[in-house]
Amino acid sequence: MNIHIKNIIADIKRGNKQAFKKLFDDYYPTLCVFSSHYIDDKEVCKDIVQDALLAYWERKEDFDDILKVKSFLYTVTRNKCLNHLKHEQLDISDFPEQEEFDSGFEAAIIEQETFLIVRKAVEELPTQMRNVIVYSMKGLKNHEIADKLQISEGTVHTLKKFAYRKLRESLKGINYALLLLLCK
């Protein structure tokens, strides 16, 4: 995965719009969720994230490594959110102290990066397994999933069991308990 990401960053640096679209597709939903930690309005969040991704594209020559790209995207998104809040003249005194804020910022980044990794692992599952897991993550019970997919409840149970096994294998470096929390 790292070699693939490194190639994408190098391709973007050379102006490859397809590579940028891939990065955009991966990070747009993740950054939207991240920005929603600051702002309740989903449309404003979408605009902010598009601006942050565009800012990266405009400075693409400055980046050789995905960690710097991620840092840039999260920082720009956070700063644009805070600027929006200041512009809306919201009471900034409700915000936590800087040290607490930095800790929360770091936790939010880790949460979103984990979300991205899990989402990609789920997308790589075979279609039926992926559908079962997606419905399960949305809170549907086995019998509801069976009705939606027009398969037996036993098949749902079996597909879920095999899907979790595949996810455990592909997410070895991620805490499996976190995955279970996401699937509740």
C-alpha positions as CSV (number, residue, x, y, z in Angstrom):
1,M,0.0,0.0,0.0
2,N,2.8,2.5,0.8
3,I,4.5,2.0,-2.6
4,H,1.1,2.6,-4.3
5,I,0.6,5.8,-2.2
6,K,4.1,7.0,-2.9
7,N,3.4,6.5,-6.6
8,I,0.2,8.5,-6.3
9,I,2.0,11.4,-4.6
10,A,4.7,11.4,-7.2
11,D,2.1,11.2,-10.0
12,I,0.2,14.1,-8.5
13,K,3.4,16.1,-8.2
14,R,3.8,15.6,-12.0
15,G,0.2,16.9,-12.5
16,N,-1.5,13.6,-13.0
17,K,-5.2,14.4,-12.5
18,Q,-6.3,10.7,-12.3
19,A,-3.9,10.2,-9.3
20,F,-5.3,13.3,-7.7
21,K,-8.8,12.0,-8.2
22,K,-7.9,8.8,-6.5
23,L,-6.5,10.7,-3.5
24,F,-9.5,13.0,-3.6
25,D,-11.9,10.0,-3.5
26,D,-10.0,8.4,-0.6
27,Y,-9.7,11.5,1.5
28,Y,-12.8,13.6,0.7
29,P,-15.2,11.5,2.9
30,T,-12.6,11.2,5.6
31,L,-11.9,14.9,5.8
32,C,-15.7,15.7,5.7
33,V,-16.2,13.6,8.8
34,F,-13.1,15.2,10.3
35,S,-14.4,18.7,9.6
36,S,-17.8,17.7,11.1
37,H,-16.0,17.6,14.5
38,Y,-15.9,21.4,14.2
39,I,-18.9,22.4,12.1
40,D,-22.4,21.0,12.1
41,D,-23.3,22.1,8.6
42,K,-22.5,19.3,6.2
43,E,-22.5,21.6,3.1
44,V,-20.0,23.9,4.8
45,C,-17.9,20.9,5.6
46,K,-17.9,19.7,2.0
47,D,-16.9,23.2,0.8
48,I,-14.1,23.4,3.3
49,V,-12.7,20.0,2.4
50,Q,-12.9,20.8,-1.4
51,D,-11.0,24.0,-0.6
52,A,-8.4,22.0,1.4
53,L,-7.9,19.5,-1.4
54,L,-7.7,22.2,-4.0
55,A,-5.0,24.0,-1.9
56,Y,-3.0,20.8,-1.9
57,W,-3.4,20.5,-5.7
58,E,-2.2,24.1,-6.1
59,R,0.9,23.3,-4.0
60,K,1.4,19.7,-5.2
61,E,5.1,20.3,-6.2
62,D,5.9,21.0,-2.5
63,F,5.1,17.4,-1.4
64,D,7.1,14.2,-1.8
65,D,5.6,12.1,1.0
66,I,2.1,11.0,2.0
67,L,2.7,11.9,5.7
68,K,3.3,15.6,4.7
69,V,0.3,15.5,2.4
70,K,-1.9,14.1,5.2
71,S,-0.6,16.6,7.7
72,F,-1.2,19.4,5.2
73,L,-4.8,18.3,4.5
74,Y,-5.8,17.9,8.1
75,T,-4.2,21.1,9.2
76,V,-5.7,23.1,6.3
77,T,-9.1,21.6,7.0
78,R,-8.9,22.3,10.7
79,N,-7.7,25.9,10.1
80,K,-10.5,26.5,7.5
81,C,-13.0,25.2,10.0
82,L,-11.7,27.5,12.7
83,N,-11.7,30.5,10.3
84,H,-15.3,29.7,9.4
85,L,-16.3,29.6,13.0
86,K,-14.5,32.9,13.7
87,H,-16.1,34.5,10.6
88,E,-19.5,33.3,11.9
89,Q,-18.5,35.0,15.2
90,L,-19.2,32.0,17.3
91,D,-18.1,32.1,20.9
92,I,-14.6,30.7,20.8
93,S,-14.4,30.6,24.6
94,D,-16.3,27.3,24.3
95,F,-13.3,25.7,22.6
96,P,-10.8,23.7,24.7
97,E,-7.4,25.0,25.8
98,Q,-4.6,24.6,23.2
99,E,-3.0,21.5,24.8
100,E,-6.4,19.8,25.1
101,F,-7.3,21.0,21.6
102,D,-4.1,19.5,20.1
103,S,-4.7,16.2,21.8
104,G,-8.3,16.1,20.4
105,F,-7.0,17.1,17.0
106,E,-4.5,14.2,17.0
107,A,-7.2,11.8,18.2
108,A,-9.6,12.9,15.4
109,I,-6.9,12.4,12.8
110,I,-6.2,8.8,14.1
111,E,-9.9,8.1,14.1
112,Q,-10.3,9.3,10.5
113,E,-7.2,7.5,9.3
114,T,-8.5,4.3,10.9
115,F,-11.9,4.9,9.3
116,L,-10.2,5.2,5.9
117,I,-8.2,2.0,6.4
118,V,-11.3,0.0,7.5
119,R,-13.4,1.5,4.6
120,K,-10.8,0.4,2.1
121,A,-10.6,-3.1,3.6
122,V,-14.4,-3.4,3.5
123,E,-14.5,-2.2,-0.2
124,E,-12.0,-5.0,-1.1
125,L,-14.4,-7.8,0.2
126,P,-16.3,-9.8,-2.3
127,T,-19.6,-8.2,-3.2
128,Q,-22.0,-10.3,-1.0
129,M,-19.7,-10.1,2.0
130,R,-19.2,-6.3,1.5
131,N,-23.0,-5.8,1.3
132,V,-23.5,-7.8,4.5
133,I,-20.8,-5.9,6.4
134,V,-22.1,-2.5,5.1
135,Y,-25.6,-3.2,6.3
136,S,-24.3,-4.5,9.5
137,M,-22.3,-1.3,10.1
138,K,-25.5,0.6,9.5
139,G,-27.0,-1.3,12.4
140,L,-29.2,-3.8,10.6
141,K,-29.8,-7.2,12.2
142,N,-29.1,-10.4,10.4
143,H,-32.8,-11.0,9.5
144,E,-33.1,-7.4,8.1
145,I,-29.9,-8.0,6.0
146,A,-31.3,-11.3,4.8
147,D,-34.6,-9.5,3.7
148,K,-32.7,-6.7,2.0
149,L,-30.3,-9.1,0.1
150,Q,-33.0,-11.7,-0.4
151,I,-30.9,-14.5,1.1
152,S,-31.3,-16.7,4.1
153,E,-30.4,-15.5,7.6
154,G,-28.0,-18.5,7.8
155,T,-26.2,-17.2,4.7
156,V,-25.9,-13.8,6.2
157,H,-24.4,-15.3,9.4
158,T,-21.9,-17.3,7.3
159,L,-21.0,-14.4,5.0
160,K,-20.5,-12.2,8.1
161,K,-18.2,-14.8,9.7
162,F,-16.1,-15.1,6.6
163,A,-16.0,-11.4,6.1
164,Y,-14.8,-10.7,9.6
165,R,-12.1,-13.4,9.1
166,K,-10.9,-11.6,5.9
167,L,-11.1,-8.2,7.6
168,R,-9.0,-9.5,10.6
169,E,-6.4,-10.7,8.1
170,S,-6.2,-7.5,6.1
171,L,-6.3,-5.3,9.2
172,K,-3.7,-7.1,11.3
173,G,-2.1,-3.9,12.3
174,I,-5.3,-2.3,13.4
175,N,-7.0,-3.0,16.7
176,Y,-9.8,-5.5,15.9
177,A,-11.8,-4.1,18.9
178,L,-12.0,-0.8,17.0
179,L,-13.5,-2.6,14.0
180,L,-16.1,-4.2,16.3
181,L,-17.0,-0.8,17.7
182,L,-17.5,0.5,14.2
183,C,-19.8,-2.4,13.3
184,K,-22.2,-1.9,16.2
